Every structure is written in structure tokens, then in C-alpha cells.
Amino acid sequence: MPGFIFRRMPDTYRRQSAPGGVQIDKTRPRPEPGKKFKPRKPRGKCTLLRAGGAEQAPRGTGAYCVFPLPRTPTPGIYYRREKMANDTYYLLTLAAIARELERRRLPHRCTVALASGLPLTSYGRQKGSFKKYLLRSPQPVKYRYEGEAYEVTVEGVWLYPQGYSALAMYPDLIAGEPSFLLMDIGGWTVDMMRLDNGSASAGTCRSLELGMIRCLDEAREQVLRDTGLSLTDAQIERVLSGQPCSMDEEARGVIERQGRQYTEHLLSAAMEAGFDLKALPVVILGGGAGVAARNLRESDRLCRVIPLTDSRINAAGFERLAQQMAARGITQ
């Protein structure tokens, strides 16, 4: 997931260009070295601005958010493993609602139910608090996104485990498999869980800090050491996915070797976590599924690999399960 930034809107402010064409508020003092920036919580209404947008939020309206930001370290921008640590994820949820309403051509004043998910390893622990985080009061929520006004009432939240919910889209893929491993390769972590006879085995949940961010960082550093070239994440991702890109051939070779090394490391870590991939089928999904699947070899001697490379499959699974439960009259 790309990085995001949250800022309190001052009455007067100055916007300057940052890497990637993103607009960052420069009027506030930077945090002292070693200290993290603590965003002020918004009050009342909020305005969401897209990166590069020309519009400005009305004075004193609370908060604004510009996105997406480059993932590379920037003063005042920090990654958070906990979604509920501040209001950033909530503001992004409001932006996503606005874009979905536009896509479906629905009224800007409406009532919605959210279908979302949490990592396998923290689902049971965070389910209640995350639901309260999204169902905050007061309702309805009034805000502006890209110059348009919205009034949205969130009437309910459906929460599901990430990865496991994606199987709702392709149930036939695992038909006849009594046991298999679910591996969700995200940006920061790789979440794994074994399923037996279609039921999740909670005691087998593992979360490893081996997400795609680590692969990109290692590839960039290795290219810099071997060739002296400074590549962007977008360039590296392009090569890792096997798509054409104008690039020095030596650098391309380094990236491809790093992709294979990352996949080998991932398989080794899964085996060390107690999952015998030579005896257990594995379903690979998430943002890094395509990279891992592309770098597998017959010499790995894996039992069976089922790659689900659509990065939106988790969200589609959440929606499918919510629709099924609503049709059965099951409440959140």
C-alpha cells in the first residue's frame, strides 16, 4: 500500500512540490530528529485533496489529506503498522466511498455498509476496536472530495480475515484439497495460515516481515552497489512483473536475480515456520503474488501452487461475503 500523509489545515498555508508531484504542507515545523510527527486530529468536517489537485480546502474546515505519497522516506512521513493509530485510514475510507459512489453513479447523500478486512494474525484481537474505529460518531459524515460535497451514513461494518475471504471468489480452486496453505504477500508482511477441510486453523497463523517493500529495498540497494544507478520503485516493480521498461540491461539482470532471491527466502521462511510446501498445496495472493509466482522454479519441488495475482481480490472477497450474509439476514 502506498504511503499517505495526514495534516491539520492551517488558516493560511503554503504548498510546495515534493517528490512525485505531491503537495506537502511546509508551514508546520518539522519534528526533531528521532521523534515522529504526531498529526492533529480533525475537528468537524474534513476535506480530502488528491495529489496535484488545484482546489484548496476552505479555511478552518478541519483536516485535509493528500495522496498518494512516494514510499521513499520523506521528513514528516512515517509508516504505521496499526491502522487505528491515527485518522489516516479513516480519511482514506471516506475517499474510497466517494470514488465508489462516483463509479456507480449513486447519490452523494446516502447510507452505506462497509466490508473490510484485517490480517489473519490480528483479526481476533482487533476486530472489535476496528469496527468501532469505522463506525465512529457523529453520523452522517459530511465532507468534500475533489470539490464535491458528500453526506454519508455508515450503518454497519462487515469484517473478515484478509486472504481467507479472497477464496470466496474462487471456491473451485481448492475443491478436493483437505489441507492447504494460504499465503497473503502484502507490502510489509506475509501472512500465512493453514486450512483443514475448508476451516481455518487459528493455531497455524504466522506473520513474517517479508513483504514486497523488503524486496524492493533490497533490489534498489543491490542495483546501486553493482551499477551506481538509482532506480525508482515503479521501475523495479515493472521489471519484477516482467513488463517492458527502458533500463540498463545490467540493472535489469540484478533486479531479476533479486526477485528470485526474494522468492527463495520466502519459501525458506515458510518452511521454517512449520509449513512443508513440498507436501502442502499453497494459495498465493496479495500484491506480491505475481512476483513470487513468476520466480518459482520446478527445482523448488513444491506440491502445488495456486497464484491469485489480482491485487483487488481481497476487496472483492469482502464484498461477496457481505452480500451473501446480507441475503441470509445475518447482521454485522
Secondary structure by P-SEA (a helix, b strand, c coil): cbbbbbbcccccbbbbbcccccccccccccccccccbbbbbbccbbbbbcccccccccccccbbbbccccccccccbbbbccccccaaaaaaaaaaaaaaaaaaccccccccccccccccccccccaaaaaaaaaccccccccccccbbbbbbbcbbbbbcaaaaaacccccccccccbbbbbbbcccbbbbbbbcccccccccbbbbcccaaaaaaaaaaaaaacccccccaaaaaaaaacccccccaaaaaaaaaaaaaaaaaaaaaaaaaccccccbbbbbbccaaaaaaaaccccccccbbbbbcccaaaaaaaaaaaaaaaaacccc
